Amino acid sequence: IYRVARSNLEKSSSFAIFSRKGLLSIDVENAPIEDLLREVSAQSKINLSTVGNVRGNITLRLVDVTLEEALMTITSSHGYAYRKVGDIYLVGDPTMKPGQANPLLTEKVVYFKHIAAEEFLAMLPNDIPKTIATPLKDINAVALVGTEEMIARVEKFIREVDADSDEIRSRRQDAISIEVDSEGLLTVDVKDTP
């Protein structure tokens, strides 16, 4: 069990990390994220490198969480991401900057079987940024660039909508489904319309 006190923390912050049986308990108030990551790295005995400027303060309380859960919570709270590459955890800003490679991002091409690539962007739910996907019309596919978590979400969505069924593909933003049952009752379903 470790208790960490750092003289370079702001006076209004508190900072405590406990590690027991491979689980972390973290209790921080207004602590710099970079300092928190440094201590998590030291106490978990992992290699960690920041990509770009990791700034901001964080207040959180986690009890008996895995390293992965702690990193996900810490990074996602400020729009950062993490990725494990070999034995090194990379933490930083997951946005793509022109002319720069970003080791936090993954690239993947996904091929469609039943929908057209040019229709795909209009089908994406609002919580998935359209900038993650570039339609490749010539090969009926989409090129994805994003964090592993975001790409997994898009792939799951593609599995749901790229089916040989008009009902499933109706998840487009402008979709309206009308069904008539055996008793003549009408069911109208409006999905994701603005």
Backbone as CSV, one residue per row, in Angstrom:
resi,resn,N_x,N_y,N_z,CA_x,CA_y,CA_z,C_x,C_y,C_z
1,ILE,0.864,-1.178,0.000,0.000,0.000,0.000,0.895,1.221,0.000
2,TYR,0.551,2.157,-0.898,1.340,3.373,-1.032,0.458,4.583,-0.787
3,ARG,1.013,5.568,-0.165,0.359,6.871,-0.077,1.344,7.855,-0.674
4,VAL,0.873,8.631,-1.601,1.757,9.518,-2.334,1.458,10.953,-1.966
5,ALA,2.480,11.673,-1.641,2.343,13.112,-1.420,3.454,13.772,-2.211
6,ARG,3.084,14.720,-3.045,4.079,15.388,-3.877,4.081,16.871,-3.561
7,SER,5.250,17.409,-3.436,5.361,18.822,-3.108,5.000,19.709,-4.292
8,ASN,5.069,19.162,-5.522,4.787,20.003,-6.681,3.302,20.032,-7.049
9,LEU,2.452,19.368,-6.275,1.023,19.447,-6.528,0.496,20.767,-5.998
10,GLU,-0.578,21.226,-6.622,-1.178,22.461,-6.151,-1.642,22.287,-4.710
11,LYS,-1.651,23.364,-3.975,-2.044,23.279,-2.569,-3.465,22.768,-2.396
12,SER,-4.326,23.049,-3.351,-5.727,22.660,-3.204,-5.991,21.236,-3.701
13,SER,-4.961,20.447,-3.938,-5.189,19.098,-4.429,-4.775,18.060,-3.395
14,SER,-5.455,16.931,-3.449,-5.058,15.790,-2.622,-4.839,14.613,-3.554
15,PHE,-3.984,13.679,-3.126,-3.486,12.679,-4.048,-3.142,11.418,-3.281
16,ALA,-3.866,10.328,-3.515,-3.567,9.064,-2.846,-3.827,7.904,-3.795
17,ILE,-2.882,6.966,-3.846,-3.022,5.763,-4.664,-2.646,4.575,-3.790
18,PHE,-3.481,3.560,-3.828,-3.201,2.322,-3.111,-3.202,1.195,-4.120
19,SER,-2.231,0.301,-4.021,-2.140,-0.851,-4.910,-2.097,-2.106,-4.053
20,ARG,-3.051,-3.023,-4.347,-3.109,-4.245,-3.573,-3.609,-5.368,-4.468
21,LYS,-2.843,-6.447,-4.511,-3.200,-7.637,-5.283,-3.525,-7.314,-6.743
22,GLY,-2.760,-6.415,-7.330,-2.937,-6.070,-8.733,-4.085,-5.107,-9.024
23,LEU,-4.758,-4.632,-7.987,-5.854,-3.682,-8.169,-5.463,-2.330,-7.593
24,LEU,-5.975,-1.293,-8.202,-5.662,0.073,-7.778,-6.861,0.723,-7.111
25,SER,-6.594,1.493,-6.095,-7.578,2.398,-5.510,-6.956,3.784,-5.591
26,ILE,-7.684,4.703,-6.190,-7.162,6.048,-6.439,-8.158,7.053,-5.879
27,ASP,-7.636,7.994,-5.111,-8.469,9.064,-4.572,-7.706,10.364,-4.779
28,VAL,-8.119,11.130,-5.778,-7.439,12.386,-6.083,-8.465,13.499,-6.205
29,GLU,-8.033,14.678,-5.807,-8.884,15.853,-5.940,-8.063,16.961,-6.563
30,ASN,-8.501,17.418,-7.725,-7.858,18.517,-8.436,-6.371,18.253,-8.679
31,ALA,-6.051,17.010,-9.022,-4.653,16.626,-9.246,-4.301,16.722,-10.726
32,PRO,-3.101,17.171,-11.060,-2.667,17.184,-12.458,-2.658,15.757,-13.031
33,ILE,-3.272,15.608,-14.196,-3.372,14.280,-14.819,-1.993,13.689,-15.063
34,GLU,-1.055,14.502,-15.505,0.291,14.002,-15.801,0.942,13.408,-14.548
35,ASP,0.791,14.057,-13.400,1.341,13.523,-12.145,0.641,12.232,-11.747
36,LEU,-0.677,12.190,-11.918,-1.429,10.984,-11.594,-0.963,9.813,-12.460
37,LEU,-0.805,10.043,-13.761,-0.339,8.976,-14.653,1.058,8.496,-14.267
38,ARG,1.917,9.424,-13.894,3.279,9.070,-13.480,3.243,8.138,-12.264
39,GLU,2.410,8.458,-11.290,2.313,7.630,-10.085,1.647,6.283,-10.362
40,VAL,0.632,6.273,-11.196,-0.004,4.998,-11.578,1.028,4.113,-12.258
41,SER,1.829,4.697,-13.122,2.883,3.959,-13.822,3.904,3.395,-12.842
42,ALA,4.348,4.220,-11.915,5.365,3.789,-10.949,4.841,2.668,-10.053
43,GLN,3.640,2.821,-9.561,3.120,1.844,-8.617,2.636,0.560,-9.296
44,SER,2.244,0.663,-10.547,1.831,-0.538,-11.280,3.016,-1.201,-11.969
45,LYS,4.160,-0.529,-11.908,5.382,-1.020,-12.535,5.187,-1.267,-14.039
46,ILE,4.632,-0.250,-14.710,4.441,-0.314,-16.157,5.235,0.797,-16.816
47,ASN,5.513,0.618,-18.097,6.132,1.664,-18.900,5.002,2.505,-19.477
48,LEU,5.093,3.824,-19.326,4.058,4.718,-19.811,4.710,5.944,-20.423
49,SER,4.209,6.328,-21.595,4.725,7.510,-22.278,3.551,8.363,-22.714
50,THR,3.673,9.678,-22.566,2.613,10.567,-23.027,2.893,11.003,-24.450
51,VAL,1.825,11.141,-25.224,1.893,11.584,-26.614,1.335,13.000,-26.644
52,GLY,2.184,13.972,-26.942,1.742,15.363,-26.930,1.607,15.866,-25.507
53,ASN,0.889,16.953,-25.364,0.682,17.558,-24.043,-0.535,16.936,-23.371
54,VAL,-0.309,16.338,-22.240,-1.395,15.799,-21.427,-1.547,16.753,-20.257
55,ARG,-2.585,17.558,-20.313,-2.764,18.607,-19.310,-4.160,18.551,-18.712
56,GLY,-4.290,19.201,-17.605,-5.583,19.303,-16.946,-5.524,18.684,-15.568
57,ASN,-6.499,19.008,-14.774,-6.599,18.453,-13.426,-7.792,17.511,-13.376
58,ILE,-7.727,16.586,-12.451,-8.765,15.572,-12.359,-9.122,15.315,-10.904
59,THR,-10.392,15.067,-10.685,-10.887,14.640,-9.382,-11.610,13.327,-9.610
60,LEU,-11.192,12.285,-8.922,-11.864,11.001,-9.066,-11.572,10.100,-7.892
61,ARG,-12.431,9.122,-7.735,-12.261,8.115,-6.681,-12.581,6.777,-7.305
62,LEU,-11.593,5.901,-7.343,-11.751,4.544,-7.859,-11.329,3.570,-6.767
63,VAL,-12.066,2.505,-6.608,-11.762,1.517,-5.576,-11.624,0.143,-6.228
64,ASP,-10.482,-0.488,-6.018,-10.208,-1.840,-6.499,-10.545,-2.028,-7.976
65,VAL,-9.869,-1.256,-8.823,-10.048,-1.381,-10.271,-8.757,-1.901,-10.893
66,THR,-8.887,-2.474,-12.075,-7.710,-2.942,-12.789,-6.971,-1.742,-13.373
67,LEU,-5.755,-1.965,-13.787,-4.973,-0.913,-14.428,-5.712,-0.399,-15.660
68,GLU,-6.248,-1.305,-16.484,-6.961,-0.904,-17.701,-8.174,-0.031,-17.373
69,GLU,-8.933,-0.399,-16.344,-10.097,0.397,-15.950,-9.666,1.777,-15.468
70,ALA,-8.587,1.833,-14.713,-8.097,3.120,-14.220,-7.648,4.008,-15.387
71,LEU,-6.867,3.452,-16.315,-6.409,4.240,-17.458,-7.573,4.719,-18.318
72,MET,-8.562,3.860,-18.533,-9.734,4.249,-19.333,-10.472,5.410,-18.662
73,THR,-10.644,5.339,-17.369,-11.357,6.397,-16.644,-10.566,7.698,-16.649
74,ILE,-9.290,7.610,-16.375,-8.447,8.809,-16.325,-8.389,9.489,-17.694
75,THR,-8.137,8.715,-18.737,-7.968,9.310,-20.069,-9.276,9.811,-20.658
76,SER,-10.337,9.047,-20.536,-11.594,9.454,-21.166,-12.218,10.674,-20.508
77,SER,-11.857,10.952,-19.272,-12.443,12.105,-18.582,-12.037,13.435,-19.212
78,HIS,-10.938,13.458,-19.953,-10.461,14.699,-20.574,-10.271,14.568,-22.084
79,GLY,-10.895,13.563,-22.693,-10.798,13.404,-24.138,-9.501,12.777,-24.608
80,TYR,-8.745,12.201,-23.694,-7.514,11.523,-24.068,-7.816,10.049,-24.306
81,ALA,-6.828,9.330,-24.793,-6.964,7.895,-25.023,-5.664,7.225,-24.621
82,TYR,-5.716,5.903,-24.489,-4.491,5.156,-24.236,-4.478,3.931,-25.121
83,ARG,-3.302,3.435,-25.357,-3.119,2.242,-26.178,-1.873,1.530,-25.695
84,LYS,-1.941,0.223,-25.616,-0.769,-0.553,-25.231,-0.087,-1.045,-26.495
85,VAL,1.192,-0.710,-26.618,2.003,-1.139,-27.755,3.180,-1.902,-27.175
86,GLY,3.154,-3.216,-27.337,4.181,-4.047,-26.714,4.056,-3.948,-25.206
87,ASP,5.124,-3.535,-24.550,5.117,-3.378,-23.091,4.980,-1.929,-22.649
88,ILE,4.558,-1.059,-23.566,4.475,0.369,-23.258,3.044,0.860,-23.432
89,TYR,2.561,1.587,-22.429,1.258,2.246,-22.533,1.491,3.656,-23.040
90,LEU,0.795,4.036,-24.109,0.858,5.387,-24.657,-0.420,6.111,-24.260
91,VAL,-0.294,7.335,-23.790,-1.440,8.127,-23.351,-1.339,9.500,-23.986
92,GLY,-2.471,10.004,-24.527,-2.442,11.348,-25.085,-3.684,11.687,-25.869
93,ASP,-3.548,12.705,-26.711,-4.641,13.227,-27.530,-4.831,12.329,-28.750
94,PRO,-6.035,11.763,-28.938,-6.244,10.832,-30.034,-6.606,11.482,-31.369
95,THR,-6.535,12.808,-31.470,-6.904,13.439,-32.734,-5.729,13.407,-33.706
96,MET,-6.069,13.348,-34.978,-5.062,13.315,-36.036,-4.721,14.742,-36.419
97,LYS,-3.440,15.050,-36.407,-2.988,16.371,-36.805,-2.327,16.245,-38.177
98,PRO,-2.592,17.207,-39.076,-2.031,17.125,-40.430,-0.514,16.972,-40.415
99,GLY,-0.021,16.032,-41.182,1.414,15.818,-41.307,2.054,15.080,-40.158
100,GLN,1.256,14.617,-39.187,1.818,13.915,-38.036,1.172,12.546,-37.882
101,ALA,1.981,11.582,-37.545,1.450,10.263,-37.211,1.060,10.280,-35.739
102,ASN,0.035,9.534,-35.394,-0.392,9.468,-34.005,-0.421,8.001,-33.588
103,PRO,0.478,7.589,-32.693,0.548,6.177,-32.309,-0.659,5.696,-31.515
104,LEU,-1.538,6.605,-31.104,-2.744,6.203,-30.390,-3.843,5.740,-31.342
105,LEU,-3.666,6.025,-32.627,-4.701,5.713,-33.602,-4.389,4.434,-34.366
106,THR,-5.443,3.760,-34.751,-5.363,2.529,-35.529,-6.077,2.773,-36.847
107,GLU,-5.621,2.104,-37.878,-6.276,2.197,-39.182,-6.809,0.832,-39.562
108,LYS,-7.982,0.826,-40.188,-8.582,-0.439,-40.591,-9.521,-0.198,-41.762
109,VAL,-9.555,-1.135,-42.701,-10.499,-1.088,-43.812,-11.534,-2.181,-43.573
110,VAL,-12.807,-1.788,-43.656,-13.904,-2.737,-43.467,-14.724,-2.756,-44.756
111,TYR,-14.958,-3.951,-45.289,-15.702,-4.129,-46.535,-17.173,-4.373,-46.244
112,PHE,-18.032,-3.805,-47.094,-19.478,-3.998,-46.951,-19.940,-5.132,-47.859
113,LYS,-20.978,-5.838,-47.422,-21.573,-6.903,-48.219,-22.913,-6.468,-48.802
114,HIS,-23.677,-5.688,-48.035,-25.052,-5.411,-48.437,-25.396,-3.927,-48.556
115,ILE,-24.577,-3.051,-48.027,-24.861,-1.624,-48.156,-23.774,-0.971,-48.994
116,ALA,-24.099,0.181,-49.556,-23.139,0.910,-50.380,-22.282,1.819,-49.499
117,ALA,-20.999,1.866,-49.796,-20.058,2.658,-48.995,-20.482,4.119,-48.910
118,GLU,-21.005,4.675,-50.013,-21.372,6.095,-50.003,-22.589,6.387,-49.119
119,GLU,-23.363,5.369,-48.749,-24.511,5.551,-47.860,-24.119,5.481,-46.380
120,PHE,-22.940,4.962,-46.100,-22.573,4.634,-44.729,-22.519,5.833,-43.787
121,LEU,-21.912,6.941,-44.213,-21.774,8.091,-43.317,-23.123,8.614,-42.840
122,ALA,-24.132,8.578,-43.699,-25.459,9.044,-43.312,-26.106,8.114,-42.291
123,MET,-25.629,6.880,-42.214,-26.204,5.900,-41.292,-25.588,5.961,-39.899
124,LEU,-24.405,6.561,-39.779,-23.717,6.580,-38.485,-24.539,7.293,-37.421
125,PRO,-24.626,6.715,-36.224,-25.315,7.413,-35.139,-24.563,8.692,-34.761
126,ASN,-25.250,9.608,-34.126,-24.662,10.909,-33.787,-23.499,10.824,-32.812
127,ASP,-23.407,9.761,-32.016,-22.323,9.666,-31.035,-21.031,9.114,-31.621
128,ILE,-21.021,8.823,-32.918,-19.793,8.393,-33.597,-19.420,9.488,-34.587
129,PRO,-18.246,10.105,-34.427,-17.867,11.201,-35.338,-17.675,10.697,-36.768
130,LYS,-18.233,11.432,-37.711,-18.138,11.046,-39.122,-16.701,11.123,-39.637
131,THR,-15.855,11.887,-38.952,-14.464,12.029,-39.385,-13.667,10.739,-39.227
132,ILE,-14.197,9.766,-38.514,-13.494,8.499,-38.318,-13.499,7.652,-39.594
133,ALA,-14.473,7.899,-40.491,-14.679,7.015,-41.638,-14.544,7.749,-42.963
134,THR,-13.873,7.086,-43.913,-13.775,7.585,-45.277,-14.290,6.498,-46.208
135,PRO,-15.407,6.759,-46.907,-15.934,5.744,-47.827,-14.965,5.491,-48.983
136,LEU,-14.807,4.231,-49.326,-13.989,3.818,-50.471,-14.937,3.193,-51.488
137,LYS,-15.530,4.034,-52.339,-16.592,3.600,-53.250,-16.124,2.520,-54.221
138,ASP,-14.883,2.633,-54.713,-14.376,1.690,-55.724,-14.380,0.247,-55.240
139,ILE,-14.164,0.052,-53.942,-14.104,-1.319,-53.411,-15.227,-1.593,-52.406
140,ASN,-16.204,-0.691,-52.344,-17.340,-0.787,-51.427,-16.888,-1.117,-50.002
141,ALA,-16.103,-0.191,-49.478,-15.546,-0.367,-48.134,-15.450,0.995,-47.464
142,VAL,-15.005,0.985,-46.226,-14.783,2.217,-45.498,-13.429,2.113,-44.802
143,ALA,-12.640,3.186,-44.884,-11.371,3.250,-44.165,-11.641,3.938,-42.841
144,LEU,-11.263,3.281,-41.752,-11.483,3.817,-40.406,-10.157,4.231,-39.792
145,VAL,-10.116,5.395,-39.170,-8.949,5.863,-38.435,-9.454,6.397,-37.107
146,GLY,-9.005,5.756,-36.021,-9.437,6.187,-34.698,-8.814,5.324,-33.622
147,THR,-9.268,5.523,-32.403,-8.778,4.684,-31.316,-9.339,3.276,-31.500
148,GLU,-8.691,2.301,-30.873,-9.163,0.926,-30.977,-10.592,0.804,-30.473
149,GLU,-10.908,1.520,-29.406,-12.263,1.482,-28.853,-13.282,2.030,-29.848
150,MET,-12.974,3.156,-30.487,-13.907,3.752,-31.439,-14.071,2.869,-32.673
151,ILE,-12.983,2.296,-33.156,-13.080,1.402,-34.315,-13.920,0.178,-33.974
152,ALA,-13.773,-0.350,-32.777,-14.588,-1.496,-32.353,-16.069,-1.115,-32.336
153,ARG,-16.389,0.095,-31.898,-17.792,0.552,-31.904,-18.337,0.649,-33.317
154,VAL,-17.523,1.183,-34.241,-17.969,1.315,-35.627,-18.138,-0.067,-36.254
155,GLU,-17.205,-0.980,-35.990,-17.332,-2.333,-36.531,-18.598,-3.026,-36.016
156,LYS,-18.909,-2.839,-34.761,-20.144,-3.414,-34.196,-21.361,-2.837,-34.912
157,PHE,-21.353,-1.526,-35.133,-22.447,-0.884,-35.842,-22.570,-1.435,-37.270
158,ILE,-21.436,-1.606,-37.944,-21.453,-2.144,-39.305,-22.055,-3.550,-39.313
159,ARG,-21.677,-4.387,-38.337,-22.260,-5.739,-38.270,-23.775,-5.683,-38.108
160,GLU,-24.261,-4.672,-37.399,-25.704,-4.537,-37.198,-26.436,-4.095,-38.461
161,VAL,-25.842,-3.183,-39.231,-26.555,-2.618,-40.387,-26.211,-3.256,-41.718
162,ASP,-25.073,-3.902,-41.825,-24.672,-4.504,-43.101,-25.205,-5.932,-43.186
163,ALA,-26.515,-6.024,-43.270,-27.165,-7.325,-43.320,-28.092,-7.360,-44.525
164,ASP,-28.438,-8.548,-44.941,-29.327,-8.714,-46.089,-30.773,-8.592,-45.627
165,SER,-31.102,-7.425,-45.076,-32.444,-7.197,-44.549,-32.750,-5.712,-44.594
166,ASP,-33.850,-5.364,-45.248,-34.247,-3.958,-45.300,-34.573,-3.420,-43.915
167,GLU,-35.121,-4.276,-43.046,-35.499,-3.838,-41.699,-34.279,-3.417,-40.900
168,ILE,-33.199,-4.199,-40.966,-31.987,-3.869,-40.221,-31.315,-2.642,-40.819
169,ARG,-31.255,-2.559,-42.143,-30.619,-1.411,-42.785,-31.413,-0.127,-42.587
170,SER,-32.629,-0.218,-42.090,-33.462,0.967,-41.918,-32.981,1.861,-40.787
171,ARG,-31.836,1.581,-40.188,-31.309,2.414,-39.112,-30.750,3.728,-39.631
172,ARG,-30.921,4.009,-40.912,-30.481,5.291,-41.449,-31.159,6.410,-40.685
173,GLN,-30.545,7.580,-40.662,-31.089,8.692,-39.882,-32.465,9.124,-40.374
174,ASP,-32.753,8.920,-41.658,-34.039,9.356,-42.178,-35.028,8.195,-42.301
175,ALA,-34.795,7.121,-41.568,-35.606,5.920,-41.714,-36.928,6.016,-40.957
176,ILE,-37.976,5.571,-41.635,-39.288,5.426,-41.017,-39.778,4.032,-41.394
177,SER,-40.102,3.246,-40.379,-40.582,1.891,-40.603,-42.073,1.841,-40.280
178,ILE,-42.868,1.323,-41.218,-44.307,1.194,-41.012,-44.667,-0.275,-41.175
179,GLU,-45.324,-0.829,-40.159,-45.736,-2.224,-40.198,-47.224,-2.316,-39.914
180,VAL,-47.876,-3.293,-40.558,-49.279,-3.559,-40.315,-49.374,-4.989,-39.811
181,ASP,-49.957,-5.170,-38.619,-50.062,-6.526,-38.082,-51.303,-7.225,-38.638
182,SER,-51.534,-8.466,-38.224,-52.632,-9.275,-38.762,-54.006,-8.701,-38.427
183,GLU,-54.104,-7.852,-37.413,-55.379,-7.236,-37.039,-55.566,-5.873,-37.700
184,GLY,-54.647,-5.481,-38.537,-54.755,-4.215,-39.239,-54.247,-3.018,-38.459
185,LEU,-53.580,-3.266,-37.310,-53.032,-2.164,-36.532,-51.721,-1.693,-37.151
186,LEU,-51.555,-0.408,-37.200,-50.390,0.215,-37.807,-49.357,0.553,-36.747
187,THR,-48.086,0.202,-36.983,-46.977,0.563,-36.106,-46.023,1.431,-36.910
188,VAL,-45.735,2.626,-36.411,-44.809,3.529,-37.090,-43.600,3.705,-36.183
189,ASP,-42.404,3.480,-36.725,-41.171,3.606,-35.958,-40.270,4.609,-36.669
190,VAL,-39.997,5.716,-36.012,-39.117,6.738,-36.574,-37.800,6.640,-35.834
191,LYS,-36.694,6.386,-36.556,-35.409,6.148,-35.917,-34.418,7.252,-36.207
192,ASP,-33.819,7.773,-35.142,-32.708,8.726,-35.238,-32.982,9.904,-36.162
193,THR,-34.210,10.366,-36.238,-34.473,11.522,-37.073,-34.174,12.787,-36.287
194,PRO,-33.736,13.824,-36.964,-33.404,15.061,-36.246,-34.615,15.713,-35.629
